[in-house]
Amino acid sequence: MSGSLPDGYVRFAVGRATAVARVELAESVRDALLVGTLHAYAERHPEARSFQGRGVAYAAPLPRGAGRVVVRHNHHGGLLAGVTGDRFLLPTRAPHELETSLSLAARAVPTPQIVAYALYPAGPLLRRADIASREVPDARDAEAALGAATSASEVDEVLEATARLVAALTRAGARHHDFNLKNVLLARDDAGGLTAY
């Protein structure tokens, strides 16, 4: 696997896996990959929390006290999902997700930081991929936030935070191909305001 890496990231191999990680987290990611995959590491961690989406994602602390991450295993959606499953042609979509995340952050769009991804052989030119993002503390998705709202002002706050995110994405020229309430995270900032990611 070739190609340039964003500043602050490093590429390395652990067994058959190829990983890209923040330089300061490389040893933690390397330790996590000793389990086999990032997703398996997070799933088996005693402090793991699960989230259901297209697949199950897990939040867990990285080794060496490197903070908590959410690890997703990439799956295809759409008509061919049953055929392609979780196998992607190289370079997979993981490098693109990292580039997009960094680009959005540079344009002041709130987005969880992608700290690592790992690719695993799945046949000639095919790979499976896991992506690890910094966990947003005390976040919940917009669907859950709306379901838990007990007043019109709470609903308005969720909708306004989501609208600010949509506006920021629009200003950045970004198009989310799977934008829905389950894909919008909401968390309180230090001042108590609601931020959508």
C-alpha positions in Angstrom: 0.0 0.0 0.0 1.5 3.3 -1.1 0.5 6.9 -1.0 1.2 9.9 1.1 -0.1 10.2 4.6 -1.6 13.3 6.3 0.7 15.1 8.6 0.8 13.6 12.0 0.0 10.0 10.9 2.2 7.0 10.4 1.8 3.7 8.6 2.9 0.3 10.0 2.2 -3.4 9.8 1.1 -5.7 12.6 0.9 -9.3 11.4 -1.2 -9.3 8.2 -2.8 -5.9 9.1 -1.7 -2.6 7.7 -2.5 0.4 10.0 -2.5 4.1 9.7 -2.6 6.0 13.0 -1.8 9.3 14.7 1.9 9.3 15.5 1.3 9.7 19.3 -1.1 6.7 19.3 0.8 4.3 17.0 2.0 2.1 19.9 -1.4 1.9 21.4 -3.0 1.0 18.1 -0.2 -1.6 17.5 -1.0 -3.1 20.9 -4.7 -3.3 20.1 -4.0 -5.0 16.8 -2.2 -7.8 18.7 -5.7 -9.1 19.3 -6.2 -9.5 15.6 -8.3 -6.5 14.5 -9.2 -3.1 16.0 -12.9 -4.1 16.0 -12.1 -7.4 17.8 -10.0 -5.5 20.4 -12.8 -3.0 21.1 -15.5 -5.7 21.1 -13.6 -7.8 23.7 -12.6 -5.0 26.0 -14.2 -5.3 29.4 -15.2 -1.6 29.3 -16.7 -1.7 25.7 -20.0 -0.2 24.9 -21.8 -1.1 21.7 -23.7 1.0 19.2 -26.0 -0.5 16.5 -25.8 1.0 13.0 -25.1 -0.7 9.7 -23.0 -3.0 11.8 -22.1 -2.9 15.5 -19.5 -0.3 16.6 -17.7 -0.5 19.9 -16.4 2.3 22.2 -13.5 1.2 24.3 -10.2 2.7 25.7 -7.1 2.2 23.7 -4.1 0.5 25.4 -1.5 2.5 27.3 -4.1 5.0 28.6 -4.4 6.6 25.1 -8.1 7.6 25.6 -11.4 6.2 24.3 -12.2 5.5 20.7 -15.2 4.2 18.7 -14.3 1.4 16.3 -16.4 0.7 13.3 -16.0 -2.2 10.8 -16.7 -1.0 7.3 -19.6 -2.6 5.5 -21.1 -1.8 2.1 -24.7 -0.6 1.9 -27.0 -0.6 -1.1 -28.0 -3.1 -3.6 -24.7 -5.0 -3.7 -24.3 -5.2 0.1 -25.2 -8.9 0.1 -22.5 -9.6 -2.5 -19.7 -7.3 -1.4 -20.4 -7.5 2.4 -17.4 -6.0 4.2 -14.8 -6.5 1.4 -13.5 -3.4 -0.5 -11.1 -3.0 -3.4 -7.9 -1.3 -2.4 -7.3 1.3 -1.2 -10.8 0.8 0.6 -12.8 3.8 1.7 -10.8 4.2 4.9 -8.1 6.7 3.5 -10.9 8.7 2.0 -12.8 8.9 5.3 -9.6 10.1 7.0 -9.0 12.8 4.4 -12.6 13.9 4.6 -12.5 14.1 8.4 -9.3 16.2 8.3 -10.7 18.4 5.6 -14.0 19.0 7.5 -12.1 19.8 10.7 -9.9 22.3 8.9 -13.1 24.0 7.7 -14.5 24.2 11.3 -17.1 21.5 10.8 -17.4 19.6 14.1 -16.4 16.0 13.5 -14.9 13.3 15.7 -11.2 12.9 15.0 -10.2 9.7 13.1 -7.2 8.5 15.0 -6.5 5.2 13.1 -7.7 2.8 10.5 -6.5 -0.8 9.8 -6.8 -2.9 6.7 -6.9 -6.7 6.6 -6.3 -9.0 3.5 -9.6 -10.5 2.2 -8.4 -11.9 -1.2 -6.5 -10.5 -4.1 -6.8 -6.7 -4.2 -9.6 -6.9 -1.5 -9.4 -5.7 2.1 -11.6 -5.4 5.1 -11.3 -2.2 7.2 -11.8 -0.9 10.7 -11.8 2.8 11.5 -11.2 4.3 15.0 -12.5 7.7 15.9 -12.1 9.6 19.2 -15.2 9.0 21.3 -17.3 12.2 21.9 -17.9 12.0 25.6 -21.5 11.7 26.7 -22.8 11.9 23.1 -26.0 10.4 21.8 -27.5 10.4 18.3 -30.1 12.9 17.3 -32.8 10.2 17.1 -32.2 9.2 20.7 -32.1 12.9 21.8 -35.4 13.7 20.1 -37.0 10.6 21.7 -35.8 11.6 25.1 -36.9 15.3 24.8 -39.5 16.2 27.4 -40.3 19.7 26.1 -40.6 21.7 22.9 -37.5 23.7 23.9 -35.4 20.5 24.1 -36.7 19.5 20.6 -35.8 22.9 19.3 -32.3 22.7 20.8 -31.7 19.4 19.0 -33.0 20.7 15.7 -31.1 23.9 15.9 -27.8 22.1 16.7 -28.5 19.7 13.7 -29.3 22.7 11.5 -25.9 24.3 12.4 -24.1 21.1 11.5 -26.0 21.0 8.1 -25.1 24.6 7.5 -21.4 24.0 8.3 -21.3 21.0 6.0 -22.9 23.1 3.2 -20.4 25.9 3.7 -17.6 23.3 3.5 -19.0 22.0 0.2 -19.5 18.5 1.8 -22.2 16.0 0.9 -23.1 13.3 3.4 -24.3 10.2 1.4 -26.1 8.7 4.4 -27.2 11.7 6.4 -29.9 10.7 9.0 -30.7 11.2 12.6 -28.7 8.1 13.7 -25.6 9.6 12.0 -25.7 12.9 13.9 -24.1 12.9 17.4 -25.0 15.5 20.0 -23.0 16.5 23.0 -22.8 19.4 25.5 -19.8 21.7 25.2 -18.0 23.2 28.2 -20.4 26.1 28.2 -23.5 23.8 28.3 -24.5 24.4 24.7 -25.4 21.5 22.4 -23.0 20.7 19.5 -23.8 18.3 16.6 -21.1 16.2 15.1 
